Amino acid sequence: MAGTPQYIRNLNENLIMDALITQGTMSRADISRRTGLSKPTVSSAVEHLIERNLVKETGRADNAQGRKATLIQFNETAYYVCGVDIGATRIRIALSDLNGQIVAYAVYPPMERNQYVKSNAAIVKSSGEVKVEEEHVTTVPSDVPVLRVLHSYVDQLLQENRLQWSDLRCIGFGIPGVVLPVSGKISRIVDPLADMEQDFSRDALARAFPCDIMLDNDVNLAALGEYRKGAAKDSPLFIFFSIGAGTGAGIMVQGHLLHGLGGLTGEVAEMRMQDGRRLEDVLSADGLMQLAKRHCLNDPLSSDMQPELIFEATRNGEVWAIEIIKEYSQMIAWALRQMSTLLAPELIVLGGGIGGNGDVLLPLLRNAVDEQFPVQPQLICSDLGERAVVTGAVQVALQHTLMKLKQGTLEE
């Protein structure tokens, strides 16, 4: 196809779309100067892009002399993409236009293996809670109950924004497990989603949703989200270290995620502490609570005690909580030291339900970096918080969609 009129036209149209995405609104003359294309070539390409609904005319330029030029703009609402964070405790979904602008965001309860929703029902929110609305008909092309629920969550978000499934071109999914890069199969999924690996495989998702599907590990996507929209923006080499229900690391080098053999890059859960325990068993939420119980043998913790209560007690200056967090931070520092020595990152971003408590953890960890680390990266906390994964999921869906737009295959 190289050198054919169709190939050359695609190149020209891609140059124009890139210019409009980068620069914003431009006249045809501005596009010609920016791209180096002749004015007749620009006019022809712009007309074809208007036919494809990828660019639009937005009015007249405010030039002082002569005929006022018509302004051209990339049509960010030609299509939409979606990001889904399939978490162990929450489902987060974001809807985005083609400029990467989040236009809607919603949080839903977690899904269970035996959850079932009738095929003629949709999940809708009412007074902050989720219920089954029997009168709303939704066609869900899946026999997997959890995917029926997930499909209806996305369907609800589309309807609330007056969109159809035909407007949605790609969904990026983040899953708390290892995703094999080639096959899209899942392994080592977190315990709350145990035995659901096949349900959330790329093939299963592709059968359940009428659009393109992208799938990756949730921590990898959180790293991408922080790189594009958060604390690590444009950092050449950084680690996103997530600590919550589990542990994991997303590693980005020059804007590219590292996946490694079998997608296992960043699976720090399997690192071993000095005493032989798995890193995840020590640093996860369960590991923190086990540490807290050992510290409080003479004054047992209440049965409803959660990690956040320990952090709150630390902020309030309670001695028992401060001692727990000090020991816990030493174990985090040990893990960060190993990763830093191997990769020498410029930056480490902490995230996750526990890692997000930067006001408590960062002062202790920065002291450890100064005193113990042979390589001393900058240590900061996530900017995106609970939206990191879903932001990264939107980004992979957006990249995929824009690539297909430039190839001219999206509308086929």
C-alpha positions in Angstrom: 0.0 0.0 0.0 3.0 2.3 0.5 3.1 5.1 -2.1 -0.5 4.6 -3.2 -2.9 7.6 -3.3 -4.9 6.1 -0.4 -1.7 5.7 1.7 -0.6 9.3 1.0 -4.1 10.6 1.8 -4.0 8.8 5.2 -0.6 10.3 5.9 -1.8 13.8 5.1 -5.0 13.4 7.2 -2.9 12.0 10.1 -0.6 15.1 10.0 -3.6 17.3 10.1 -5.3 15.5 13.0 -2.0 15.5 15.0 -1.7 19.3 14.4 -5.3 19.9 15.5 -5.0 17.7 18.5 -1.8 19.4 19.5 -2.6 23.0 18.6 -6.3 23.2 19.0 -8.5 25.3 16.6 -6.7 26.3 13.4 -7.6 27.7 9.9 -6.8 25.8 6.8 -3.9 28.3 6.2 -2.6 27.7 9.7 -2.7 23.9 9.1 -0.8 24.4 5.8 1.9 26.4 7.5 2.0 23.9 10.5 2.2 20.7 8.4 4.0 21.9 5.3 1.2 20.6 3.1 -0.1 22.6 0.2 -3.3 24.6 0.6 -5.2 22.4 -2.0 -4.0 19.2 -0.2 -5.1 20.6 3.2 -8.5 21.6 1.8 -9.1 18.2 0.2 -8.0 16.3 3.4 -10.0 18.5 5.7 -13.2 17.9 3.6 -12.6 14.2 3.9 -12.0 14.4 7.6 -15.3 16.4 8.0 -17.1 13.6 6.1 -15.6 11.2 8.6 -16.8 13.4 11.4 -13.3 13.6 12.8 -12.9 17.4 12.4 -15.5 20.2 12.3 -15.8 23.8 11.4 -16.3 26.0 14.4 -16.8 29.5 13.0 -14.7 32.4 11.6 -11.3 33.6 12.7 -11.0 37.1 14.2 -8.4 38.3 11.6 -8.3 42.1 11.2 -8.1 42.3 7.4 -9.5 40.4 4.4 -12.0 37.5 4.3 -12.2 35.9 7.7 -10.9 32.3 7.6 -13.0 29.3 8.7 -11.7 27.6 11.8 -11.2 23.9 12.0 -11.2 21.8 15.2 -10.6 18.1 16.0 -14.0 16.6 16.8 -13.3 15.1 20.3 -16.9 13.9 20.6 -16.9 11.9 17.3 -16.5 8.8 19.5 -15.9 8.0 23.1 -13.8 5.5 25.1 -14.2 4.0 28.5 -11.9 2.9 31.3 -13.0 0.2 33.9 -11.1 -0.6 37.1 -12.3 -4.0 38.2 -11.2 -3.7 41.8 -11.5 -6.1 44.7 -13.6 -3.6 46.7 -15.0 -1.3 44.1 -15.8 -1.1 40.3 -14.8 2.3 38.9 -15.8 3.4 35.4 -14.8 6.5 33.5 -16.2 7.8 30.2 -13.9 10.0 28.1 -13.9 11.9 24.8 -11.2 11.6 22.2 -9.2 14.4 23.9 -8.9 12.2 27.0 -11.3 14.5 29.0 -13.2 12.5 31.5 -16.9 13.4 31.0 -18.4 10.9 33.5 -17.2 8.9 36.4 -19.0 6.4 38.6 -18.2 3.9 41.4 -20.1 0.7 41.9 -20.1 -2.2 44.4 -17.7 -5.1 43.8 -18.9 -8.2 41.9 -19.1 -11.7 43.4 -18.8 -14.9 41.6 -22.4 -16.0 42.1 -23.9 -12.6 41.4 -26.8 -12.9 38.9 -28.8 -10.2 37.0 -31.7 -11.0 34.8 -31.1 -10.4 31.1 -33.9 -7.8 31.0 -32.6 -5.8 34.0 -30.1 -3.0 34.3 -28.2 -1.8 37.3 -29.1 1.8 38.1 -28.2 4.0 41.0 -30.9 5.4 43.3 -30.3 7.6 46.3 -26.6 6.5 46.2 -27.4 2.8 46.3 -27.5 0.2 43.5 -30.7 -1.6 42.7 -32.1 -3.7 39.9 -34.5 -1.8 37.7 -36.8 -4.5 36.2 -38.5 -2.2 33.6 -35.4 -1.1 31.8 -34.5 -3.6 29.0 -30.8 -4.2 28.3 -29.4 -6.7 25.9 -26.4 -8.3 27.5 -24.5 -10.7 25.1 -23.0 -12.9 27.8 -23.8 -15.9 29.7 -21.4 -15.0 32.5 -23.3 -13.4 35.4 -20.5 -11.0 36.5 -20.1 -9.7 32.9 -23.9 -9.1 32.7 -23.5 -6.8 35.7 -20.4 -5.1 34.3 -22.1 -4.6 31.0 -25.1 -3.0 32.7 -22.9 -0.7 34.7 -21.3 0.6 31.4 -24.8 0.7 29.8 -26.1 2.9 32.6 -23.2 5.4 32.3 -23.8 5.6 28.5 -27.5 6.2 29.0 -26.9 8.9 31.6 -24.8 10.8 29.1 -27.2 10.2 26.2 -24.8 8.0 24.3 -25.3 4.7 22.5 -23.0 1.7 22.4 -22.2 2.7 18.8 -20.6 5.9 20.2 -18.2 3.8 22.3 -15.2 2.5 20.4 -13.0 0.9 23.0 -13.0 -0.1 26.7 -9.8 -0.4 28.7 -10.0 -2.8 31.6 -7.7 -2.9 34.6 -7.7 -6.2 36.6 -5.9 -7.1 39.9 -4.0 -10.0 38.4 -1.3 -10.9 35.9 -2.4 -10.5 32.3 -0.5 -12.6 29.7 0.4 -10.0 27.0 -0.3 -12.2 23.9 -3.2 -14.4 25.0 -5.0 -12.0 27.3 -5.5 -14.8 29.9 -5.3 -14.0 33.6 -3.4 -15.6 36.4 -2.6 -14.7 40.0 -5.8 -12.7 40.5 -6.4 -11.3 44.0 -8.3 -13.4 46.5 -11.6 -11.5 46.5 -11.9 -12.4 42.7 -10.5 -15.9 43.0 -11.7 -18.4 40.4 -12.9 -15.5 38.1 -9.8 -15.6 35.8 -11.7 -16.9 32.8 -14.6 -14.5 33.3 -12.3 -11.5 32.9 -10.0 -12.8 30.2 -9.6 -10.7 27.1 -11.6 -13.2 25.0 -14.5 -13.3 27.5 -14.6 -9.5 27.7 -14.5 -9.2 23.9 -17.5 -11.6 23.6 -19.5 -9.5 26.2 -18.9 -6.0 24.9 -19.7 -4.7 21.3 -16.5 -2.6 21.0 -12.7 -3.1 21.0 -11.2 -4.3 24.3 -7.9 -3.6 26.0 -6.8 -5.4 29.1 -3.9 -4.9 31.5 -2.9 -5.3 35.1 -4.4 -2.6 37.3 -1.1 -1.4 38.7 0.4 -1.1 35.3 -2.5 1.1 34.3 -2.2 3.2 37.4 1.4 3.8 36.4 0.3 4.9 33.0 -2.4 7.1 34.5 0.2 8.9 36.7 2.5 9.3 33.8 -0.1 10.9 31.5 -2.2 12.8 34.0 -0.7 12.6 37.5 2.3 12.8 39.7 4.8 11.2 37.3 3.9 13.2 34.2 6.6 12.7 31.6 9.1 11.0 34.0 11.6 9.0 32.0 11.9 6.2 34.5 9.7 5.7 37.5 8.0 3.0 39.6 4.4 3.2 40.7 4.2 1.1 43.9 0.7 0.1 45.0 0.0 -1.1 48.5 -3.6 -2.1 49.4 -5.4 -5.4 49.4 -2.3 -6.6 47.5 1.0 -5.2 46.4 2.3 -4.5 42.9 4.6 -2.3 40.9 4.1 -0.6 37.5 7.4 0.3 35.8 7.6 2.8 33.0 10.6 3.6 30.9 10.5 6.4 28.4 6.7 6.3 28.3 6.4 2.6 27.9 5.1 0.1 30.4 7.3 -3.0 31.0 5.5 -6.3 31.0 8.3 -8.8 30.8 8.1 -12.6 30.5 4.5 -13.7 31.0 3.5 -10.2 32.0 5.2 -10.7 35.4 7.3 -7.4 35.5 6.4 -5.6 38.7 5.0 -8.7 40.5 6.8 -7.7 43.7 4.3 -9.6 45.8 6.6 -12.6 45.3 9.7 -10.9 46.7 10.9 -12.4 50.0 11.5 -10.4 53.1 14.6 -11.2 55.3 12.7 -13.7 57.3 11.4 -15.5 54.1 7.9 -14.2 54.1 6.3 -13.0 50.9 6.3 -9.2 50.5 2.5 -9.2 49.9 1.8 -11.2 53.0 3.7 -8.5 55.0 2.7 -5.2 53.3 -0.9 -5.9 52.2 -3.8 -4.7 54.3 -4.1 -8.1 56.0 -0.3 -8.0 56.7 -0.6 -4.6 58.4 -3.5 -5.8 60.5 -1.5 -8.9 61.5 1.4 -6.6 62.6 -1.1 -4.5 64.5 -2.4 -7.5 66.4 1.1 -8.5 67.4 1.7 -5.0 68.8 -1.6 -5.0 70.7 -1.5 -8.5 72.3 -2.2 -7.0 75.7 -5.0 -4.8 74.4 -6.6 -6.6 71.5 -7.9 -4.6 68.6 -11.6 -4.4 68.0 -13.0 -6.8 65.4 -13.9 -3.9 63.0 -10.4 -2.3 63.1 -9.2 -1.4 59.6 -5.9 0.0 58.3 -7.3 3.5 57.9 -8.1 3.6 61.6 -4.5 2.9 62.4 -3.4 5.8 60.2 -5.9 8.1 61.8 -4.7 7.1 65.2 -1.1 7.9 64.0 -2.2 11.3 62.9 -3.8 11.9 66.3 -0.5 11.1 68.0 -1.5 7.8 69.6 1.7 6.0 70.6 0.5 2.4 69.9 -0.4 3.4 66.3 2.9 5.3 65.8 4.9 2.3 66.8 3.0 0.1 64.3 3.4 2.5 61.4 7.1 2.9 62.2 7.8 -0.8 61.9 5.5 -1.1 58.9 7.4 1.7 57.2 10.7 0.0 57.7 9.4 -3.0 55.8 8.1 -0.8 53.0 11.5 0.9 52.9 13.3 -2.4 52.6 11.2 -3.3 49.5 11.8 0.2 48.0 15.5 -0.2 48.6 15.7 -3.4 46.6 13.7 -2.0 43.7 15.8 1.2 43.7 19.1 -0.6 43.7 18.1 -2.7 40.7 16.3 -0.1 38.6 17.7 3.2 39.8 14.4 5.1 39.1 14.3 8.8 39.2 10.9 8.7 40.9 8.8 6.3 43.0 5.1 7.1 43.3 3.2 5.4 46.2 -0.5 4.5 45.6 -3.2 2.2 46.6 -5.5 2.2 49.6 -2.6 2.1 52.1 0.1 3.7 50.0 -2.1 6.7 49.5 -1.5 7.7 53.2 1.5 9.8 52.1 1.2 12.3 54.9 2.0 9.6 57.4 4.3 7.3 55.4 6.4 9.7 53.3 8.3 11.4 56.1 9.4 8.0 57.5 10.3 6.6 54.1 12.2 9.7 53.0 14.4 9.4 56.1 15.1 5.8 55.1 16.0 6.9 51.6 18.4 9.5 52.9 20.1 7.1 55.4 20.0 3.6 53.7 19.5 3.8 49.9 22.6 3.6 47.6 20.3 5.1 44.9 18.0 7.9 46.2 14.9 8.4 44.0 12.4 11.1 44.7 9.5 9.7 46.7 6.0 11.1 46.3 2.4 10.1 46.6 -0.1 9.5 43.8 -1.9 12.6 42.5 -4.8 10.5 41.1 -5.6 8.4 44.1 -8.4 6.0 43.6 -8.8 7.2 40.0 -5.3 6.1 38.9 -6.2 2.8 37.5 -9.3 4.0 35.6 -7.3 6.9 34.2 -4.7 4.6 32.8 -7.5 2.3 31.4 -8.9 5.3 29.6 -5.5 6.1 28.2 -4.9 2.7 26.7 -8.4 2.7 25.2 -7.7 6.2 23.8 -4.3 5.2 22.3 -5.9 2.2 20.6 -8.8 4.3 19.2 -6.6 7.1 17.9 -4.3 4.5 16.2 -7.3 3.0 14.4 -8.6 6.4 13.4 -5.2 7.1 11.8 -5.3 3.8 10.1 -8.7 4.6 8.7 -10.1 1.3 10.2 -12.2 2.6 13.1 -15.3 3.4 11.1 -15.3 0.0 9.2 
